[in-house]
Amino acid sequence: DWNMPDYITEAVEKIRAQVGTDDVILGLSGGVDSSVAAALIHRAIGDQLTCVFVDHGLLRLNEGQMVMDMFAKNLGVKVIRIDAEDQFMGHLAGVTDPEQKRKIIGREFVEVFQAESGKLVNAKWLAQGTIYPDVIESAGKGKKGQTIKSHHNVGGLPDTMKLKLLEPLRELFKDEVRKLGVALGLPHDMVYRHPFPGPGLGVRILGEVKKEYADLLRQADAIFIEELRNTPYEFVAGQAVNTEELPKNWYEATSQAFAVFLPVKSVGVMGDGRTYEYVVALRAVQTQDFMTAHWAHLPHSLLGKVSNRIINEVRGLNRVVYDISGKPPATIEWE
Ligand code: XMP
């Protein structure tokens, strides 16, 4: 149990001693770990750090802009944003198999990152937001363990680059990483966000991924998350009771929550007309370790409001369903 300012001072000194005057590159994903690693390394070596942020077009609503605002604008970190949406969509066209989609997204990610970081010829170090549980996990093998790691941690850089690894979070657990992030000035909401998978919306659009689907899903998902954040928490019979501290709102009361795009059309009515549009499913779970999970017993009033808003505000969706499957046998993601 360490004191945070002291920890930061120590970590900063260690990073400076390690890299000296060398340049460092880091793949920023918008996730908590890479964000905290970037903030810490920037605190230590300032402009010797360059972050590369690959926007694969499968991020949540306004996420790319938020990442740029937070790092480039607020913290003054050098960030190169690469808009690779067309490239990713092109490679995903016609592909429906979930693991195949993961492979393609992971492969393209590494390719885009390598091409860009290869231009930073002076970089001698590759920084990663590897945390302690990753270190342990990569020793064993989970269901998607290898895929998760190979995607997260931008593996397989070409030998010619000969980059050394800088992993300043290697000894920290997730809650410590979060506290560190807040102490480094990252916004609380960002640091306490639900986990988001590396392949992003690519595994939340069932079957073939299309930009049109991603745009619909982004809007529905943003409405769901906004309402979870804005609805005060209350105990509902049957829900898993969570933490020591009572959650303030339903976002905090759930471990992961998101919308899933179903490429299925169903009939609806609007005014005098008949509609024939797509369906989204809402998924919200409570879990300690993500290995098993309960579906969250969200208040019906909250679900009703989210459903109304999605159907009224998102042209192209006319039906919302709620996923009441536990893990096991269902997984948290639908793919
Ligand atoms: P499942 O769906 O297996 O998810 O119950 C368990 C946790 O893992 C996340 N997940 C992934 N994370 N790349 C990632 O970085 C992936 O391919 C991937 N698949 C699932 C999921 O969001 C949940 O937190």
Boltz pocket constraint, residues with backbone or C-beta under 6 A from the ligand:
constraints:
  - pocket:
      binder: B
      contacts: [[A, 102], [A, 144], [A, 147], [A, 148], [A, 151], [A, 152], [A, 195], [A, 196], [A, 197], [A, 198], [A, 199], [A, 256], [A, 290], [A, 327], [A, 330], [A, 331], [A, 332], [A, 333], [A, 334], [A, 335]]
      max_distance: 6.0
